[in-house]
Amino acid sequence: MTSTPNTQNQKPKTYSYGKQTIEQDDIDAVVEVLKGDWLTQGPYVKKFEDDLSQKFNAKYVSAVSNGTAGLHLIALALGWGKDDIILTTPITFLASANCILYVGATPDFVDINPITYTIDTNKLEEKILVYKAKGQNIKAVVAVDFAGHPCDWKKLRQLADKYNFQLVNDNCHALGAEIDGNIGYASKYADVVNMSFHPVKHITTGEGGAVLTNNFELDSKVKILRTHGMVKENFPNESRIPNTQHPTPKTQPPMWYYEMQELGYNYRITDFQCALGSSQLKKLDRFINRRNEIAEYYNKQFSNDERFILPYVQENAKHAYHLYPLQIKFENLQITKTEFFEKMKQHNIGLQVHYIPVHTQPYYKNNFGLNDGDFPIAEEFYNNEVSIPIYPLLEEDDLIYIVNMIKKIAK
Ligand SMILES: Cc1ncc(COP(=O)(O)O)c(C=O)c1O
């Protein structure tokens, strides 16, 4: 009988598919801000943005309250609206597609590549041509670096230039991934990039996100929209700066002055979250290396076994392993996927599935005429996929236990 590690006289150890790593210096960084004057809208937000900008080689960064807010701001800043068609992948978190709905645009999907599990660029071009034949152009593509493996960004850039659409990298799974050794690939190829710092991600701020771009105008829009559409300086020409009892020149409005140019939101992040973010970012390389070590161990243990299909890594890519998506061929086994999840849970291993294909969600079926069977590769992937635990805190005996239980139960 294999027993959960480190359980002698302790609560049994439990596992989930992902978990944050918080160390004493992270706690110290947050406490320092809590003792200071600025809990929000202070210097740590700018510092975190500068740190992200430097790490990922993006000219402009806006830290925001979460990754979903970031996607909403991107949709607004790119000017999506009614009559715009935006394409994305069905194998992603709801937010990648929901941001299209928030602004009243129309979502459509492109099936995944069966090897990399990211958007299939051949099928994408086919779909663009189908729309073109009907006299319609697509406005944008939201491509997702699923599990931490970069999409084929060179091809995506080529298609974006050829067919003139906006390119968004929903990079929430792939902080620390690389193409050709470049950790800044996301804003190199895409027009705009979205990140999330939810605790299951590579680095965390609790809740949090960021929008990265090399486009000044786009960044300015995101920054205004994340705080109510308010402008406090550099007013556009059409501004109506009020008369005061002590009039100041038009270029120098009174100190209290602000105006609303757009309908915006409160999607701000706090200073103590950003202090945590800056502290965590220093450790990203270490975290990614540990995730890669764990993935290598799993690869070794599950290879040459007909029950399993392993995640693939393209030659010019570095995987960030937000997830380790193991495919288990349940159709050849006695046990069902539901029973497998239940049994693993009984042994303290919490698993997850990433993802139920978005087009099969009732809301999407009911409102956009989508159906089961529309994207068969994504659906087959969903039937097989199991996200098994991967996070830096896992130790050797944890991994041995997890692998043993999977092999024992998947019969
Ligand atoms: C691919 C993807 N996009 C967007 C999001 C949304 O991020 P958040 O949870 O920070 O709102 C997530 C979060 O899980 C995600 O995985």
The ligand as a Tripos MOL2 file, in Angstrom:
@<TRIPOS>MOLECULE
LIG
   16    16     1     0     0
SMALL
NO_CHARGES

@<TRIPOS>ATOM
      1 C1         -6.1750   31.2950  -20.1950 C.3       1 LIG1
      2 C2         -6.7440   32.1820  -19.1330 C.ar      1 LIG1
      3 N1         -7.2010   33.3930  -19.4780 N.ar      1 LIG1
      4 C3         -7.7110   34.2370  -18.5780 C.ar      1 LIG1
      5 C4         -7.7910   33.8920  -17.2400 C.ar      1 LIG1
      6 C5         -8.4070   34.8380  -16.2680 C.3       1 LIG1
      7 O1         -7.5300   35.2280  -15.2700 O.3       1 LIG1
      8 P1         -8.0610   35.6590  -13.8120 P.3       1 LIG1
      9 O2         -8.4610   34.4290  -13.0890 O.co2     1 LIG1
     10 O3         -6.8770   36.3540  -13.1940 O.co2     1 LIG1
     11 O4         -9.1990   36.5890  -14.0170 O.co2     1 LIG1
     12 C6         -7.3200   32.6540  -16.8380 C.ar      1 LIG1
     13 C7         -7.3970   32.2490  -15.4180 C.2       1 LIG1
     14 O5         -7.5090   31.1210  -15.0530 O.2       1 LIG1
     15 C8         -6.7900   31.7660  -17.8060 C.ar      1 LIG1
     16 O6         -6.3360   30.5530  -17.4640 O.3       1 LIG1
@<TRIPOS>BOND
     1     1     2 1
     2     2     3 ar
     3     2    15 ar
     4     3     4 ar
     5     4     5 ar
     6     5     6 1
     7     5    12 ar
     8     6     7 1
     9     7     8 1
    10     8     9 2
    11     8    10 1
    12     8    11 1
    13    12    13 1
    14    12    15 ar
    15    13    14 2
    16    15    16 1
@<TRIPOS>SUBSTRUCTURE
     1 LIG1         1 GROUP 0 **** ****
